[in-house]
Amino acid sequence: MDPKLDHHHMDAEATILAITPRAPAAPRHDDIWPVVLSQHIVRAPDVNKICAKLRRNGQPVFLDWEDRGEAPKDNYHMQQPTP
């Protein structure tokens, strides 16, 4: 990742976490990523990579993620894990 863009990616990550609700709400990924793109200097593939990294860390949860999937698909539902 380009060091000049690191802060944009970190800000986008914070936005993803902030706007992804807790269960029972579960918006689709395509409801989340356009908001992130409108607020940050990142590209859609960047948002997908950020989401994949967050998923590996357990947040947010993608309810429909396929076992071998490397990036979220637009129709995947996502939510913050319940405490």
Backbone as numpy.savetxt, mean C-alpha at the origin, in Angstrom:
# Nx Ny Nz CAx CAy CAz Cx Cy Cz
16.98 2.14 -4.54 16.14 3.31 -4.54 17.03 4.54 -4.54
16.65 5.53 -5.30 17.39 6.77 -5.39 17.29 7.51 -4.06
18.42 7.84 -3.44 18.40 8.54 -2.15 17.62 9.85 -2.19
17.59 10.50 -3.36 16.84 11.75 -3.49 15.33 11.52 -3.39
14.90 10.29 -3.65 13.47 9.98 -3.62 13.05 9.27 -2.34
14.01 8.91 -1.50 13.69 8.17 -0.27 12.59 8.82 0.55
12.68 10.12 0.76 11.68 10.77 1.61 10.30 10.75 0.96
10.24 10.78 -0.37 8.95 10.68 -1.04 8.34 9.30 -0.81
9.16 8.28 -0.86 8.67 6.91 -0.63 8.25 6.73 0.82
9.00 7.29 1.75 8.64 7.18 3.16 7.33 7.93 3.43
7.16 9.08 2.82 5.91 9.82 2.97 4.73 9.05 2.37
4.96 8.43 1.22 3.91 7.63 0.58 3.54 6.44 1.46
4.55 5.80 2.06 4.29 4.69 2.96 3.44 5.13 4.14
3.77 6.27 4.71 2.99 6.79 5.84 1.55 7.07 5.43
1.35 7.57 4.22 0.00 7.83 3.74 -0.77 6.54 3.55
-0.13 5.53 2.98 -0.80 4.24 2.80 -1.29 3.72 4.15
-0.43 3.78 5.15 -0.82 3.29 6.47 -1.91 4.16 7.10
-1.85 5.45 6.85 -2.83 6.36 7.44 -4.22 6.21 6.84
-4.29 5.93 5.54 -5.61 5.90 4.89 -6.18 4.49 4.76
-5.43 3.48 5.13 -5.95 2.12 5.10 -6.67 1.86 6.42
-7.97 1.58 6.36 -8.74 1.45 7.60 -8.57 0.07 8.26
-9.03 -0.01 9.48 -9.07 -1.28 10.21 -10.33 -2.04 9.80
-10.32 -3.35 10.06 -11.49 -4.19 9.81 -12.66 -3.63 10.62
-13.85 -3.74 10.13 -14.28 -4.55 9.01 -14.15 -3.87 7.65
-13.80 -2.59 7.63 -13.64 -1.92 6.33 -12.48 -2.56 5.57
-12.65 -2.69 4.28 -11.60 -3.30 3.44 -11.70 -2.74 2.03
-11.21 -1.51 1.82 -11.26 -0.95 0.47 -10.34 -1.71 -0.47
-10.61 -1.56 -1.74 -9.76 -2.19 -2.75 -8.49 -1.37 -2.91
-7.45 -2.06 -3.36 -6.17 -1.39 -3.61 -6.33 -0.23 -4.58
-7.22 -0.38 -5.57 -7.41 0.71 -6.53 -8.20 1.88 -5.96
-8.65 1.78 -4.71 -9.21 2.93 -4.00 -8.12 3.68 -3.24
-7.02 2.99 -2.96 -5.94 3.55 -2.14 -4.84 4.19 -3.00
-4.35 3.44 -4.00 -3.16 3.95 -4.70 -3.37 5.28 -5.42
-4.55 5.59 -5.99 -4.70 6.90 -6.63 -4.55 8.06 -5.63
-5.00 7.85 -4.41 -4.86 8.87 -3.38 -3.38 9.12 -3.11
-2.61 8.04 -3.00 -1.17 8.17 -2.75 -0.49 8.90 -3.90
-0.83 8.53 -5.12 -0.23 9.20 -6.29 -0.57 10.68 -6.34
-1.77 11.04 -5.89 -2.18 12.44 -5.94 -1.48 13.29 -4.88
-0.92 12.64 -3.86 -0.32 13.39 -2.74 1.20 13.34 -2.71
1.80 12.44 -3.49 3.25 12.23 -3.39 3.89 12.08 -4.76
5.18 12.34 -4.79 5.94 12.19 -6.03 6.46 10.76 -6.09
5.56 9.86 -6.44 5.87 8.44 -6.63 5.07 7.95 -7.83
5.47 6.81 -8.35 4.78 6.20 -9.48 3.96 5.01 -8.97
3.03 4.54 -9.77 2.21 3.39 -9.39 3.07 2.17 -9.05
4.13 1.85 -9.84 4.98 0.71 -9.45 5.66 0.92 -8.09
5.97 2.18 -7.77 6.55 2.46 -6.45 5.55 2.15 -5.34
4.30 2.55 -5.54 3.26 2.28 -4.54 3.10 0.77 -4.37
3.12 0.03 -5.47 3.01 -1.43 -5.38 4.17 -2.03 -4.59
5.38 -1.54 -4.83 6.54 -2.04 -4.09 6.44 -1.71 -2.61
5.98 -0.51 -2.32 5.80 -0.11 -0.92 4.76 -1.00 -0.25
3.66 -1.25 -0.94 2.61 -2.11 -0.38 3.11 -3.54 -0.16
3.89 -4.05 -1.10 4.44 -5.40 -0.95 5.37 -5.47 0.26
6.19 -4.43 0.44 7.09 -4.39 1.60 6.29 -4.32 2.90
5.27 -3.48 2.92 4.43 -3.37 4.11 3.73 -4.69 4.42
3.27 -5.36 3.37 2.59 -6.65 3.56 3.53 -7.66 4.20
4.78 -7.69 3.76 5.75 -8.62 4.36 5.94 -8.34 5.85
5.73 -7.08 6.24 5.85 -6.70 7.65 4.53 -6.83 8.41
3.48 -7.29 7.73 2.21 -7.54 8.40 1.22 -6.41 8.41
1.52 -5.34 7.72 0.55 -4.26 7.63 0.75 -3.50 6.34
-0.23 -3.21 5.59 -1.59 -3.66 5.79 -1.77 -5.12 5.39
-2.92 -5.64 5.72 -3.27 -7.01 5.35 -4.01 -6.93 4.01
-3.60 -7.76 3.08 -4.30 -7.86 1.80 -5.08 -9.17 1.82
-6.39 -9.05 1.85 -7.24 -10.22 2.05 -7.24 -11.18 0.86
-6.96 -10.69 -0.33 -7.06 -11.51 -1.54 -5.71 -11.85 -2.14
-4.62 -11.53 -1.48 -3.28 -11.68 -2.06 -3.04 -13.14 -2.41
-2.63 -13.39 -3.62 -2.32 -14.75 -4.08 -0.94 -15.13 -3.60
-0.73 -16.40 -3.32 0.51 -16.89 -2.72 1.76 -16.42 -3.46
1.75 -16.48 -4.75 2.96 -16.16 -5.52 2.99 -14.72 -6.02
2.01 -13.94 -5.63 1.94 -12.56 -6.10 3.07 -11.71 -5.54
3.66 -10.89 -6.40 4.75 -10.02 -5.97 4.28 -8.59 -5.76
3.15 -8.25 -6.34 2.61 -6.89 -6.20 1.09 -7.01 -6.05
0.49 -6.05 -5.36 -0.96 -6.11 -5.21 -1.66 -5.81 -6.53
-2.77 -6.46 -6.72 -3.62 -6.18 -7.87 -4.70 -5.20 -7.45
-5.26 -4.50 -8.41 -6.25 -3.47 -8.11 -7.44 -3.99 -7.32
-7.84 -5.24 -7.55 -9.04 -5.76 -6.91 -8.79 -6.37 -5.53
-7.54 -6.34 -5.04 -7.25 -6.87 -3.71 -7.81 -5.92 -2.65
-8.42 -6.50 -1.67 -8.95 -5.71 -0.54 -7.88 -5.62 0.54
-7.79 -4.44 1.16 -6.75 -4.24 2.15 -7.32 -3.58 3.40
-6.67 -3.86 4.53 -7.08 -3.27 5.79 -5.91 -3.37 6.78
-5.96 -2.54 7.79 -4.97 -2.64 8.85 -5.30 -3.85 9.71
-4.30 -4.52 10.24 -4.58 -5.66 11.11 -5.27 -5.17 12.38
-6.12 -6.02 12.92 -6.81 -5.67 14.17 -5.82 -5.84 15.32
-5.90 -4.95 16.29 -4.93 -5.02 17.41 -5.14 -6.24 18.28
